[in-house]
Amino acid sequence: MKKTFKKLLALTLTGVLVAGALSGCGKKEDKDSKTDSKTITIAASATPHAEILEYAKTALKEKGYDLQVTVFDDYVKPNEVVESGEFDANYFQHVPYLESFNEEKGTHLVVAGKIHYEPFGIYPGTKKSLDEIADSDSIAVPNDTTNEARALLLLQDNGIIKLKDGAGINATVNDIEENPHNVEIVELEAAQVARVVNETAYVVLNGNYALAAGFSVGKDALAYEQNDSEAAKTYVNVIAVKEGNENNEAIKALVDVLKSDDVKNYIKETYDGAVLPYEE
């Protein structure tokens, strides 16, 4: 548990991490010299993205590809180095961030493959089962725009509230249309939600904060985002490349390996439910 927690402390919504290379340097001159080679350079955040890529290296080697992973610690550079052609791909972001970056920066990045998502879960507070929910129970949720919407959608998926049609990933408490149990939604800064487990009936947390609070995502979550949920489909973490490169054989091989049963099992076994493979 401690090992998993340490791995996931760095886990954030988009987790982007430039501290140094796990392997390879990905410099421009390397890129230019390998036009016809089978080297794949990829920019990634440290956890879980670079860890997953490191695991995938063996399978890619068997396919004849040398995967060179460089870790970044910011939200901008990994996209810039793919846009410039310095790197072949990156793995750190979800689709809304990618689309927003393209719009704001004028870049031409596209999704080459959808790999994993980091599910929100409903965890026990003073109540240990969702069957115990009663009138006027309180439920703590993160108060920032993205995370609150995901929390509310998860509560809706489990029949606790009903949101207005079309609220979707922009939902706020003002969009609650039906509240059969008259639950009180307690809005808190994301890092504070887990601290009220003894004061609220339930808390809604993302993976890293759940682990920080001592919850096992796989064992303790009363419910969590499923693959077919709107949030999972929206916030899936992707392999991104410059437009036109998504069908390159090397990129296709990378995506195939990352979506293989072997890598899926690695993700499931390593991250205790805080990271889950995305199934299309």
N, C-alpha and C positions, 0 to 999 in steps of 0.2 A: 504493500500500500504506500509506504514512504517513497519507494522507488518511482511508482506511478505518479504520485503527487509531485515529486520533483520534476518529472518530465513535463507535467502539465501546468506548472506554475506559469510558464511562458505562454500558455494557450490564451489567445484572445480571439474576438470575432473574426479578424482577418489575419492575425498573427504575422507580422512581417519582420524578418529579422536579419545589418552588414557588419558582422563582427569579423568574419574571416571564412576561409574556405574549409569545408570538410574534406574536399579533395578537388584538385584542379584549380586553375586560376581564372579561366574564362576571359583572358585578355583579348583585345581586338586582334592582335597578331596571330594568336592561336586560332581564332575564328577564321581568319583569312587563309591560313595555311591548311585548313582541313576541309576545304570545299567538298572534296570527294571522299572524305574519311567517314568513319562510323563513330565519331565522337559526338556526344550530345552534351551541350553545356546548359545548365539550368540554374536559375536563381531561386532561392527558397527561403522561407522562414525556418527557424531552428526546430520548433516543435509544433505540430507533429510532422510537418511537411518534409524537412530534410531527413528526419529519422526514417520515414517511410521510403524516401528515395534511396537512402543508404541500403535499406533492406532489399530494395528492388534491383540493386546493381548486379547481383549474381545472375538473376534470370536474364537481364539485358545482356550481360557478358556472353551467356550461352547463345544469344541471338546474334552475337557479333558486334555489340555496341558497347562503347566505353562511356559510362555516365559520369560526368564531372559536376559535382554539386558545390555551389557557393552559397554561403549563408549571408543574408542581409538583415539589417535591423531597422529599416525604415519602410515607409509605405509607398515611396515614389521610385527610388532607384531600380527596383526589380522590374518595373514596367518600362522604364527608360532604356535599360540595357537590352531588352527584347525588341523594343521599337527600333533601336539603332542597329540591331543585328549583331551586337556584341555577344549576346546569348541567344540560344535557340528557343528557350521557353522559360516560364517561371511557374512556381507552384506555391501560392501563399494567400490567395484572395478568393472571395466569393463573387458571384456574378454582378450584384448591384454595385460593388466597388469598382469592378472592371468597367462597367458601362459608364459610371460616373467619371472615372478617370479619362476614358476616351473622349467624353463630351467636354470635359474641362481642359484637357491638355492637347486635344486634337490628334491623339494617337490612333493607331489602327490595329488594336489587339482583339483577338477572337478566342473563343473557347475551343480547345482541341479535345478536351475530355473532362467529364465530371467525375470526381474521385471520391470525396468523402464529405460528411457534414458533421457538425458538432452540436448534438441535440440539447435543447432545453428540457428540463425535467421538473415535475411536481414532486416535492419531497415532504415528508412528514414534519409537522411542527408539534402542536399539542394533540393532533389527531393522527393516527397511524394508518388509516385507510381512507380512501375517497368515499367508501360506503358510509363513513361516519359523519359526513358533512351535515351540518345543521344550520338552521336559520341564524343569520347574523354572524356566522363564522368570518374570521378575517384571513385574507390571503395576501402575502407580501410578494410584490413583483418589482423588477427594476424599473426605474422611472425615465430612462433615456429612450428616445423615440424607437429605435430599432428593437431593442430588447423588450420593451414594454409590449410592443405589438406581437412579438413572438410569444410572450407569456400569455397574453390574452387569447391568442389563437389556440394555444395549447389548452387553456381552460375551456374554450369553446369546443374543441375536439373531444373533450371529456365530459361534455354535457353540463358544465357548471354555470356557464353564461352563454348568451347568444349575442353576437355582434350584428350591427346593421349590415345589410348587403353591400358588398363592395369595400368594406373597411380594410380587409386584407392586411398587408404588411405595413400599413400606415395607421393601424387601429390605435385608439387611445381609450381611456375609460369613458370618455364622452360618447363612444360608439357602442356602448353596451345597451342593447335593445331589450333583452330579457335577462332577468336575474332571479330565478325562481326561489333561491335560498336567501335572497337579500344579503349576499356576501359582501363584506367590506374589502375593497381592493386597497391595500396599503402600498403606496408608491414610495420606494426608497432608492437611493443610489445603489448601483448594482453590487458593489462590494459590501454593502451594509445589510443586504437582504438575509443572508445566512445568520446574521446575529440576532434575529428575532424569532428563531425557531421555537423558543420557549414562551413566546408571546402571541403567536399567530397559529391558526389551525394548520396552515400549509405555507410553504415557500416555493417560489418558482425560480430556478437557478440554471445558469449555463454550466457546462462541464467543469471548467477550472474552479469556479467558486464552490461548486458542490464538493469537489475533492478537497479544497481548502478547508471546508467545514467538516470534513471527516466522513462525508457520504461516499459510498460506493455507487457510482452511477448505475452499474449493471445490477446491483443487488438492492439498493435502497429507493430508487426512483419509483414512485407510485404510478407514474405515467411519463412518457417522454415522446418527443417528436418522432413520428414514423417517416419512413422513406417517401410515402405518398402524401405527406402533409404539405401544405402550401409553404411553410417555413423551410422545410428540408429542401424542397425543390428550388426555392429562391436563394437560400444561403449555402448551397453546395459549393465546396471548394474545388477549384478547377486548375487544369493545366492550360495556361494561356500562351499563345504564340502570336507572331505578327501575321496579319491577314495574308493569306496566300500560302502559308506554310503548314496549315492544319492537316493537309493530306500528304505531307512528306513521309516517306517510309520510316525514317527514324522516329518521328513524332508519333506515328501510328503504333510503332513497336513499343514506345514508352507508355502510351496510354493503355495498350493491350496488357502489358505487364502489371501496371498499377490497378487494373480492373480484374486481374486474375484471381482465382480462388485462393491462391497462396498468399497474395498480398492482402486480400480481404480478411483472411484468417489472422494474419499478423496484426492488422489493425484492431480487430475484435479482441485478441488476446492481450495486446500491449496496453490499451488505453481504457480498459475497464468500463467501456460504454461511453466514455466522454468523447470519443471519436468513433464514427461508424461508417463503413463503406456505403457509398451511394449506389442504389440499385435503380436502374432505369426501366 
